[in-house]
Amino acid sequence: MRVAAIDCGTNSIRLLIADVEDNGRVSDVVRQMTVVRLGEGVDETGEFSAGALERTFAAVDSYGALIRRHHVDAVRFVATSASRDVANRDVFIGGVKHRLGVEPEVIRGSEEAGLSFAGAASVLDWDAERKILVVDLGGGSTEFVLGTSAGVEHAISTDMGCVRFTERHMRSDPPTDTETSMTSFETLSFLENVSEVMPLHETEVVIGVAGTVTTVAAHALKLEDYEPDVIHGAEIDFDTLHQSVDQLVHSTRDVRAQMPIMHPGRVDVIGAGALIWGTILDYLNKVTHGRIVSAVASEHDILDGIAMSLAHSQTSADSQADAHQPEGAERPR
């Protein structure tokens, strides 16, 4: 079955057109990202700006053309974080529906977390009993999902992300010590809250997904260009990751812009994102008493989870339709 999954976050909008097999394996046809900064200024104004909506709708128009060209069977558009509480959410929803014919689903943080876990865990072959923590570090929110290959056991979404914390704390170039301290302090506050509702200390494997994590991984791997196939599944020790975090946090905007691994849309926000990621890793090392000393980067995330959910929903619908057909009757195509 060929499906199109769209994930619209605070910083970027992404498209995955894929063929999903009966066993749930996802084979890419198109995987594309556009930085639109939909959540730009939302933390301060409480609504999407006209410019942010214009950029987002232009990307949606482009994705719609790709979806039609590749003869997709089903489309699911998921909107996260910034889209949940803005005052002009109806403008965003109506604009997308007009362009694609499907209504964006502004999903709860718990569902966002579950989809991210499904996408990451589906492509990594771990012992079924090992506790996997998937961390989806986005622009406006970060999801923590703990479970095994059998499924999710705990999930929580937090209001911290690279765009949100850049706007809130890290405005200097490069950031001051005070700005980085405030970012780390707020991150730790969120982590303490997460620990109160889910047993982070049980983590045996940590998988990081989304652009901040994969960019830090690309830097740590000393890649001369951004290579998804090399980044995906790479397990990197904390010492190496922290060296990259420190360099990304304390580099100037111009220096970051010259890095061949750096997407132009991440230049301004990678410092805050990297600092959040480094603080999370330190915290996990602490609560697991030194058991967790490395992290896995995954290029497969919520997009893959959305694609899998689409195929599953369609299969379930087909099965129900078949069950209600008279014996010997052919179901309409």
Secondary structure, DSSP 8 states (H G I E B T S, - for coil): -EEEEEEE-SSEEEEEEEEE-TT--EEEEEEEEEE--TTTTHHHHSS--HHHHHHHHHHHHHHHHHHHHTT-SEEEEEE-GGGTT-TTHHHHHHHHHHHHSS--EE--HHHHHHHHHHHHHHHS---TTS-EEEEEE-SS-EEEEEEETTEEEEEEEES--HHHHHHHT--SSS--HHHHHHHHHHHHHHHHHHHHHS-GGG-SEEEEESHHHHHHHHHHTT-SS--HHHHTT-EEEHHHHHHHHHHHHHS-HHHHHT-TT--GGGTTTHHHHHHHHHHHHHHHHHHTTT---EEEEES--HHHHHHHHHHHHHHHHHHHHHHTS-TT-----
